[in-house]
Amino acid sequence: MYPGHWATLKPNTTAVLNCETGVQLTWAELEAQSNQVAQLLFARGLRPGDHVALLMENHLDYFTISWGALRSGLYLTCINRYLTASEVAYIVNDSCSSALFVSSELPVAAALEAHLHNCPHRFSKGAVAGYEAYQKLLDMQPNYPLAEQPMGDTLLYSSGTTGRPKGIKRPLTGQTIEHGIPGVEPNNPYGIDQHTRYLSPAPLYHAAPFGYCMRTLSLGGSVYMMERFDPQSSLKNIEHHQITHSQWVPTMFVRMLNLPTEVLGQYDLSSHQCAIHAAAPCPVEIKQRMMRWWGPILWEYYAGTERNGSTIISPEQWLEYPGSVGRAHSGTLHICDEAGNELPIGMEGLVYFEQTHRPFEYHNAPDKTTQATHPQQTSWTSLGDVGFINSEGYLFLTDRKAFMIISGGVNIYPREIEDVLILHEQVQDVAVFGIPNPEFGEEVKAIIEAKPGTEKNEQLIEDITTYAREHLASYKVPKSIDFTDQLPRLPTGKLLKRLLRDPFWTKT
């Protein structure tokens, strides 16, 4: 389904509500305003298969712009609002976005101008130099649907191990918007339907929060959007808005559990039927504590932005198989060795999902697509995770993608940080990896080999950190830096990063 269907059935009820301001979009408003976005993009010459980029804080306009693009047959790229101007521009340029929507609330928007190559249509919420104020333009557009409404899709970027983010592109389905967004299941295991009241506490540029918000709207449920996560406000919103469904990352669980005992019992959470979580491994103890507090309502899944397959585990199944991420829900699971040979039950190897065809390509990166594809089976693809399957078909993940850091549910790839730090005038060599953090799961650590003759002291650490802040999003900046005389490398140049990383993890 899509907003137009629900606008007909319940036009004046809530589609999306901002929990901080209380401002809402009714279904009739979401339908009309997303039509105006579609009309604007069509008038500017965008046609099915073209690209639109969106850089904005959590705002109601996020949904009108997104639905406007998707009901126009366009690819939509949601961009992390905390990236630097050069990082944002790379994504806009690489995706070949013909239109860009930004918010004046984000300082980075004004700094983009010098970095964009070919994005002729630039629109802003609020005044930003070099952009057209899109609200004035929308007011001039008709609020009825385009004559044809082919279904678009997202083209989201995930940081790559080679340093640059990679876009994940799937072929358009050829269906119309009336069929709803790809991957939505009317009979979904979470019970999301037109009566759902869904709390979204996470940034909308993340694939999972955005995807589940759009799925909820497709199925006629109402989305209650938080501008930013706050542990106590989340509990307050569950009570106040009678939330039935929600989605989290383990870091949020930790922060809520760290609230004072009197706060934990302060709110009526009885309406809450289903809490979905993923994005990072959830420590067994943390999930057990959440179950004792919220009851057996935690559903976990394992999937990627690639949508190449998924697993799901119910609360009851997890209590029987703690630590598992579930059985295959989409696709067929295979565990293989490095040569692609399938391994027996219980043996650890690379996790593949089998589909009838390869469901995605990495945009402008055929080598990365090849690396994610099984060496013999072109319909088998991997996210790069390692694990095993037990005799009952439950998947257990035992390692991460090659040294990817997951901090607070956010994926951080070391190579991108290393590529920045190595350019510092006093850095000879560098290794970046994740080390344990009690709240966020992991934090960024850098080990640096300084250039000969350099004094390795606190001033150097401060200089390198300042340099990193100038070139990287804040969450990518190393939280700590150590020095070494020489990093462990093979004669081939391969860095033995595990030798550096493992001692920090064996201490826990």
N, C-alpha and C positions, 0 to 999 in steps of 0.2 A: 504494500500500500504506500501512500504518499500523502502529504498534507491536504491536498484537494479532496481526497476521500473523506478524511476526518472532519474537514471544514464543512462538508455537506451534512454529516451526521451530528456534529456537536460544535457548531461554529463559535459559540461564545464561552466555551470552557478553556481551561489552561492547557496550552501546548508546552510552553517554556516559561519558567519563572526564575528571576534573579533573587536568590535567597537574601542577599545583602540589602537590596533596595526595595524588594517587594514588587518591582515592575515586572509585568508579564507580557507575553504574546499569546493571544488566543489563537485557536486554529484558523479562524477567518483571517486574522492579521498575518499569521505566518504564511498562509496561502497567498494572500494579496501581495505582500512585500517580497516574497521569493519570486513571484511572477514578475514584479517590476525589475528585480535584479536580472532575471532571464531576458526580459525585453531590452534592458540596457545593453547587456552583453551582445545580444543579437544585433542591435542597432549599430554597435561598434564593429561588427563584422566577424565576431567569433562564431565558429561553427563546430559541429560534433567532432571530437578528437583534439580540439584546441585545448590550451592549458590556462588555468587561472590559479594565482597564488594568493594566499590569505595570511596576513601577519597582524594579529590582533590579540588583546587580552581577552579573558572570558567575558563575553558580552552577548546580549540577545542578537545583535547583528551577525554574530558568528553563524547563527542558524539560518537567517534569511539569505545571507550570501552563499552559504554552502548548498542549501536547497536550490537556490537560483542557478548555481553552476551545474549541479547534478541533473536538474530537470532540463538542461540545455544540451546534454550529451557531452559535457566537457570533463576534462581531467582537473581535479581540484588538489592543490598542494597546500597543506596546512604547515606553517613554519613556526618553529620554536621562537617565542618572543624574546628569549634571553640571549640569542645569538648576537654576535657583532655584525656590523654592517657588511663586512666582506664575506662573512659566513652566510648571511641571508642572501646576499647578491649571488653567491655561487649557486644556491639552490634555484633562485629565480631564473638565472641565466641558463643553467643546465637543463631545467625543465622546459625551457623555451616558452615561458609564460607570456601570453599576449596581454594579460591584464593582471594587475596587482592591487589588492585592497589592503590598506594599512590603517592604523589608528594613531591619532595625534598623542595619545597617552604614552606611546612608546618612543623614546628619544631616538632610537636607532632608525626610525622611519625617515627622518630628515637627513640622515647621513648616507642614505642609500644612493642618492642621485649619481654620485661620481662612480659608482660601481656597476650600475645596470647597463647592459649592452643593448638589448632590443626588447623592451617592454613598453609598447606605445601607449597603453591605457592604464593610467595610474590614478587610483581613487583613494580618498581618505575620509575617515570618520573624524571630524574636526579639521581644523586648518593645518595643513602641512605644505610647505613651499614645494612647488613642482608637481602637486597632485590636485585633481579635481575633487571638490566636495561632493561625494556621491549621493548624499541625501537630497540635495537640490536636483540632481539629475534623475533620481528615482521618482521624485514627485511629479516629474514630467512624463513618466512612462505609464502606459496602461497597466492595470492590475489583473488582466485576464491572461490565461496561458498562451504560450506560443502555439502556432498551428500544429507543429510537431514537437513532441517532447521525448526524444530518445534518452535513455538512462546513461548518465556518465559514471565516473568512478573516481576514486582517489589515486593520486600518485604521491605517496608519502616518502620521505627521505629518512633513511636510517644510517647512522655513521658507519663508515666502513673501516676495515682493518688496514687498508692502504692509506688512510688519512682523510680522504674526501668522503662526504656522505654519498650514499648511493640511493637513487630513486627506484622504487618498486612499482613496476608497471604491469598491469594486466590488460588483456584485450577487452574492449567493450563488448557487452553481451549482445547488442543489437535489439534488445528489448526496450519497451517504453517505460516511462516513469511509473505508469499504473501498476507495473509488476513489483515495484518497490526496489530498494537498494540491494545490490548483490549480497548473497550470503545470509539474508534474513530468513529465519525459520518461524513460520506461524506457530508450530508446535515445538518451540524451543524448550530446553530442559529447565530453564529458570522460571518458566511460567509468566513471562512478560507478555502483557496483552493491553487492551484499551483501558483497563482499570488500574494499571501500574502507576505508581508514583515513585519516580526514579531519582535518587540523589547522586549528583555528579560533583565530587569535591576536587577533582583533578584538573590540570590544564587541558583545554580542549585541543591543543595542537598535538597531544599524544594520541597515537593511533587507537589505543583501547578505549579511553574515555570518549573520544569523538565517535568511534564506531558504535559503542553501546548507546550513546545518546541518540544517534541517528536511527539505530535499530529500534529503540524504544518508541521514537516518534513514528517510524514506519508502521509499527504495530498499534499505534493509537494511544500509547501511554504518555504521561506528562513527565517532563524533565524539570527537575529542581536543581539549578546550576549555582554552585558556589563560586565566587570570584577567585578565591584561593582557599586552600585547606587550612583549617584550624581545628584541633582535636575537640575542644569543647563545643565550638559552634556546630560541628558535624552532629554531635549528639543532640544538641538543641534543635537542629533542623529536622532530624528524624522524628522527634516528638512533635514539634510544631506543625510540620507539614504532613504528618502521618505517613511517612515514607514506607513503601513496601519493598523496594529493591534499591541496591546501591552497588558501587564498585570501588575497590581499594587496592593499594599496594601494601606490602608488609610493613614498610616504614610508618605508614599511617596507623596500623595496629599498635606498633610499639609506642608511638606518641600518645595514643589514646590510653593505653594501658598504664602509661607513666603519669596520668592525671591523678590528683589526690583521690583517695578512696571515697570520700564523701561526694565527689563530683561524679564518679563512676556510677553511683546509685541514685543520682539526682533526677535522671530523665526517664520518662516512660517510653520504652523502645518496643512495646508490644505489637505495634503495627508492622515491624520489620520482619519480612518473611525470607529474604534472600540477600546475602552479601557475597558478591562475586569478587574474586581476587586473582591476580596473576602478576606479570611483569618481572618478578624476581622470586627466588626461592624463599618460602616462608619457613623460618625455623619451627620445628615440630612443637617446641615448648610454647612459642608465641601463639600458634594456631590452637593449641590445646587450651590456653588461657582464654582466648577469644571465644572458643566454643563454650567454655564454662560460664562466661559472662553473657554472651548473646544467644546461647543455645545452638543446637546443630543446624545452623542456617548458612554456613560458609561453603560456597561452591568455588572450586578452583579449576582453572583451565591452563593449558599450555598451547601456545600458538604464536605466530609471528605476523608482522605486517604483511608478509608475503602471501598469507592466506593459502599456504600450500597444504595445510592439514591442521588438526587440532586434537587434543585430548581433553576430557572433562572428568572430574571426580566429584561425586555428591558428598555431603557431610557424612552420611552413613558409611559410604565406601571408604572415605578417608580415615574414619575411626577404626576401620578394619585393617586398612593398609596405610598407616601414617607415614608421611614423607612422599607418597606417590602423587603424581600429577594426573593420574587417571588412565582410562582406556581410550582407544581411538574413537573419536566422534566424527571426524571428517578425514577421509583417507585411510590407508592401511599402513600400519607401523612396520618398519624393518630396522634391525640393528646390524650394522655392517662394520667390517674392519677397514683399514685405510685403502685396501685394494678393491673394496666393494663387495667382498664375500660376505654373505649373510651369516650371522653368528647364532649359535643356539640359545635357547632360553637361559636367562641368568647371566649371560656373558656381556661385558661392557663394550660398547662401541659407539660409532656415530649413528645418530638418530635420523632416519629418513621417513618421509611420508610418500606413499604411492598414490597417485591420482590417475585418471584416464589419460591425462596429458599434462605437460608442464604448465602450471597455472600462472606463471609470472615471468617477467624478464627484469633484470636490473637495467634501468634506463641508461643508454649510452655506455654500458659496461658489459659487453658480451663475455669477457674473461671471467668476471665475477659470477655471471649466470652459469657458465661452464663449471666453475668451482663448486657451486651449490648443487649441481646435478650429478647423480650417480654415474660412475664411469661407464656402465653398460646399459642402465635403464634410464632413458631420457624422461620418463614420467615420474621418477623418484627424485625428490629434492630434499635438501637438508638445511636447517638453520645453523648448523655447526655445533650443536649440542651433543654431549656424550651421555649415555645412560644405558639401562638394561630393562628388559621386560621380564616380569615373573611369569609363573606357569598359568596365572589367571588373566594374563594380558595387561597387567597394570605397568605403566611406565614409571621408572625412577630415574631422575636426572642426577648425574654424578659430577658433572663439570660444566663449565660455561663455554661459550664461544671463545676462541683463542684469546684469553686474557682480557676479554671485555669486562669493564667495570660496571656494576649495576648499583648505583647510589640513589637511594630513595625511589626506586622504580625507574630511574632514568638511565638509559644506556650511554656509556661513555667509552669511546674507543681510544686506547693509549697512543696509537700511531699518530693520530691527529695532534695530540699534545706534544709528542716527541718531535714531530716535524716543526713545531713552533720553537720549542726550547733549544733545539740544535742550532738555530740561527742566532742565539745569543752570543755575543762576542767572546764570552769567557767559558763557553761550554764546548768541550771536546767530544763527548759522547753522552747519551742519556737513555735511560730505561724508565718507563712509566707503567705502573700496575696498580691494582686495587689491594688495599689492606683492610682488615676488619674495622668496622665502626659500629658501636652498640646501637645507635639510633637509625642510621641510614643503610646498614648492611655492609657497605664498603665506602671507602674514601680514596681519593687519588693520592698516590705516593710517587715521588720521582727520586731516582738514584742518578747522580750526575758525576761524570768524569770531567773535571775541570781542565782547562788548557794548562800546559806546563808553565810554571812560574806564578800561577794564580793563587792568591791567598784564600783558602777555603774557610770562611768565617760567616758570622751572622749577617754581616753587611752584604756578602755575596748572595746569601739566601734571599734577603730582602730585595736585592736588585733583580734577581731572576724571577721572583714572584711578581714584582711590579711589571716586568716585561711580559709575563704570561697574562696578567690582567688586561694589558693593552691589546692583546691579540686573540684572546679566547673568551668565550662565555664564562661567567664567574664560576659555574659549577664544574668546569673542566680544569680550573686552576689547582695545581697540587696543594693539598692541605699540609704536607710536610715534604722536606727535601733533605736527603742525605748525600754525602760525598763518598766516592771510592777512588782508589788509585787507578783501577782499570776494570772495566766491565767485562764479564765473561763471554767471550765470543769464540766461535770455532774459526779455523783458518779460512773457511768459506765466507766469514762475516756474519754468520747467523748468531744472533744474540740468545744466550741460554737464560732467558728471563725467569724460568721456573726456579733456578738456583737463587735468584734474588727474592722472588715472591714467597716461596714455600716457607721459609723460616718465620715469617710474620703470621702465617696461618697455623703452623704447628704450635704456636704459643697459646692459641685459643682453645 
